[in-house]
Amino acid sequence: MKEKTNSITFKKLTLHKLDWLEWITIGLAIWFVFYPKPYEILLGILLIIPIFGLILNGLHKPSMATLVEISADKEGNDKYDVADFIDIAAYAILVRAFIDYEFESFYSLIIPGTISLTIILIILFVTHKLIEKSTRNKWWIYSSLIFNVSLYSFSGTYAANCTYDYSKPKVFETKILDKRIQKGRKGRKTYYIKVAPWGHHYDNEEISVGSTRYEEMYVGENIKIDLKKGLFNIPWFYIERN
């Protein structure tokens, strides 16, 4: 009887009943976005959670439809919400990657990101069944799931590439030519500095910075930009602090 009870309990835990994992993901994501310390550890956990969740959810080989919650919006149209342990982790990593790192070349992300996406899709298809019967549009379910997995794969690859890159940087000196603040919707502000050409950047360009750094910098100031190779050979750069 005890074995049977344990079996039932384990089944409930693993058969796409992962609310506890979703709440953990939400908590860690908020922590990572608003107070990213310890950065490397938080990022590492958020990178692992979606893979762990997929494997745990797929232990009994459920349909991929179990990873997508479907509800109706105000107009009565279907809304497809992918499991939070995938999409919340993906969005948190994406937000921090945009805040913390500057792309040297977007194209250099294509191959490593695609390799990462392929690995995650293999895990997904190995651990889950295809959708055989559904009263909803199963292709929308597939699309929403693959979109979020892609977002996680590419943002996770880029964030890991920069965060765990311990290569020695190449240092370039340039000058701040201008500063500006761009106001977006809901009063959100984005801070930019315009710098003179540096390295193989042959034109003046704008670089986004945090509000504190923006206030510290002034037009005409000489600054140093560090260019790094990247863990997955995806070059990236950052402005040195004085």
C-alpha positions in Angstrom: 0.0 0.0 0.0 2.9 2.3 0.8 4.5 1.7 -2.5 1.2 2.4 -4.3 0.7 5.7 -2.4 4.3 6.8 -3.2 3.7 5.9 -6.8 0.5 8.0 -7.0 2.2 10.9 -5.2 5.2 10.8 -7.6 2.8 10.6 -10.6 1.0 13.7 -9.4 4.3 15.5 -9.0 5.7 14.6 -12.4 2.6 14.5 -14.6 2.7 18.1 -15.6 1.7 19.2 -12.2 4.6 21.6 -11.8 3.0 24.6 -10.1 5.8 24.6 -7.5 8.5 24.8 -10.2 6.6 27.7 -11.9 6.4 29.6 -8.6 10.1 29.0 -8.0 10.9 30.3 -11.5 8.8 33.4 -11.1 10.5 34.2 -7.8 14.0 33.7 -9.1 13.1 35.7 -12.3 12.0 38.7 -10.3 15.1 38.4 -8.2 17.3 38.2 -11.2 15.7 41.1 -13.1 15.6 43.6 -10.2 18.5 42.5 -8.0 20.9 40.3 -10.1 23.2 39.1 -7.3 24.8 36.6 -7.2 24.6 37.0 -11.0 26.3 33.9 -12.2 24.5 31.6 -9.8 21.0 33.1 -10.6 21.6 32.9 -14.3 22.8 29.3 -14.0 19.7 28.2 -12.1 17.4 30.0 -14.6 19.2 28.2 -17.5 18.8 24.8 -15.9 15.2 25.1 -14.8 13.5 24.9 -18.2 15.5 21.7 -19.1 14.8 20.2 -15.7 11.1 21.1 -16.0 10.9 19.5 -19.5 12.5 16.3 -18.3 10.4 16.2 -15.1 7.2 16.9 -17.0 8.0 14.3 -19.6 8.7 11.4 -17.2 5.4 9.8 -18.0 5.6 10.8 -21.7 2.6 13.2 -21.7 1.5 15.2 -24.7 3.2 18.5 -25.6 -0.2 20.0 -25.0 0.4 19.6 -21.3 3.0 22.4 -21.5 0.5 25.0 -22.8 -2.4 26.4 -20.9 -5.3 27.6 -23.1 -7.7 30.2 -22.0 -10.0 32.8 -23.6 -9.3 36.5 -23.7 -12.0 39.3 -23.5 -13.0 38.8 -27.1 -13.4 35.1 -26.6 -10.3 34.2 -28.6 -7.9 31.5 -27.4 -4.8 32.5 -25.5 -1.9 30.0 -25.5 0.2 30.4 -22.3 3.4 28.2 -22.2 4.4 26.8 -18.9 6.0 29.5 -16.7 9.1 27.5 -16.0 10.0 28.0 -19.7 8.7 31.4 -20.7 9.2 33.3 -17.5 12.8 32.1 -17.3 13.3 33.0 -21.0 12.0 36.6 -20.6 14.0 37.2 -17.4 17.2 36.1 -19.1 16.4 38.2 -22.2 15.7 41.3 -20.2 19.0 41.1 -18.3 21.0 40.2 -21.5 19.7 43.4 -23.1 20.4 45.5 -20.0 23.9 44.1 -19.2 25.5 43.3 -22.6 26.1 44.9 -25.9 26.1 42.9 -29.2 29.2 43.1 -31.3 27.4 41.2 -34.1 24.0 39.8 -34.0 24.8 37.3 -36.8 27.5 35.6 -34.7 24.6 34.4 -32.4 22.8 32.5 -35.2 24.9 29.3 -35.2 25.4 28.9 -31.5 21.8 29.8 -30.8 20.5 27.3 -33.4 22.7 24.6 -31.9 21.2 25.3 -28.5 17.7 25.4 -29.9 18.2 22.0 -31.6 19.4 20.4 -28.3 16.4 21.7 -26.4 14.0 20.6 -29.2 15.5 17.1 -29.1 14.9 17.0 -25.3 11.4 18.2 -25.9 10.5 15.7 -28.6 12.3 12.8 -26.7 10.5 13.4 -23.5 7.0 14.3 -24.8 4.5 12.8 -27.2 3.2 14.7 -30.2 -0.3 16.1 -30.0 -2.6 13.5 -31.4 -6.1 14.8 -30.5 -7.0 18.3 -29.4 -10.2 20.4 -29.4 -7.9 23.4 -30.0 -5.7 24.3 -32.9 -2.7 22.1 -32.2 -0.5 24.0 -34.6 -1.0 27.1 -32.4 0.1 25.0 -29.4 3.2 23.9 -31.3 3.9 27.4 -32.5 3.6 29.0 -29.0 5.8 26.3 -27.5 8.5 26.4 -30.1 8.5 30.3 -30.0 9.2 30.3 -26.2 11.7 27.5 -26.4 13.5 29.5 -29.2 13.5 32.6 -27.0 14.9 30.7 -24.1 17.6 29.0 -26.4 18.9 32.2 -28.0 18.7 34.5 -25.0 20.2 31.8 -22.8 23.0 31.2 -25.2 23.9 34.9 -25.5 23.7 35.5 -21.7 25.9 32.4 -20.9 28.3 33.5 -23.7 28.9 36.8 -21.9 28.5 35.9 -18.3 30.8 32.9 -18.3 33.4 34.5 -20.6 36.7 34.8 -18.8 38.8 35.7 -21.9 41.1 38.7 -21.8 39.5 41.7 -23.4 40.9 43.9 -26.2 40.7 47.5 -25.0 39.8 50.5 -27.3 39.6 54.1 -26.4 37.0 56.5 -27.8 35.2 59.7 -26.9 31.6 60.5 -25.9 30.1 62.8 -28.6 26.6 63.2 -27.3 24.0 62.0 -24.8 20.3 61.6 -25.0 17.3 60.1 -23.1 14.5 58.4 -25.0 11.1 58.2 -23.4 9.0 55.2 -24.3 5.5 54.0 -23.3 4.4 54.4 -19.7 7.2 56.9 -19.1 10.0 54.3 -19.4 13.4 56.0 -20.1 16.3 54.6 -22.1 19.7 56.2 -21.8 22.1 56.5 -24.7 25.6 57.9 -25.3 27.0 58.5 -28.8 30.6 57.5 -29.2 33.2 58.1 -31.9 34.5 55.2 -34.1 36.5 52.6 -32.2 38.1 49.3 -33.3 36.4 48.1 -36.4 33.3 50.3 -35.7 33.9 52.9 -38.3 30.9 55.1 -37.7 29.6 57.0 -34.7 27.2 54.8 -32.8 24.9 55.0 -29.8 25.3 52.6 -26.9 22.6 52.2 -24.2 23.8 52.6 -20.6 22.1 52.5 -17.2 20.8 55.7 -15.6 23.6 55.9 -13.1 26.3 55.5 -15.7 24.5 58.1 -17.9 24.6 60.7 -15.1 28.3 60.0 -14.4 29.4 60.5 -18.1 29.8 63.8 -19.9 30.2 64.8 -23.5 33.8 65.0 -24.5 34.9 62.4 -22.0 37.4 59.7 -23.1 36.2 56.3 -22.3 37.5 52.7 -22.8 35.5 50.0 -24.4 36.4 46.3 -23.7 35.8 43.9 -26.5 35.6 40.2 -25.5 35.7 37.0 -27.5 32.7 35.3 -25.8 32.3 31.8 -24.4 30.7 30.6 -27.6 32.7 32.9 -29.9 29.9 35.5 -29.9 31.9 38.8 -29.5 30.5 41.4 -27.1 31.7 44.6 -25.4 31.2 46.8 -22.5 32.2 50.2 -21.3 34.9 50.2 -18.6 34.0 51.9 -15.3 36.3 54.7 -14.2 
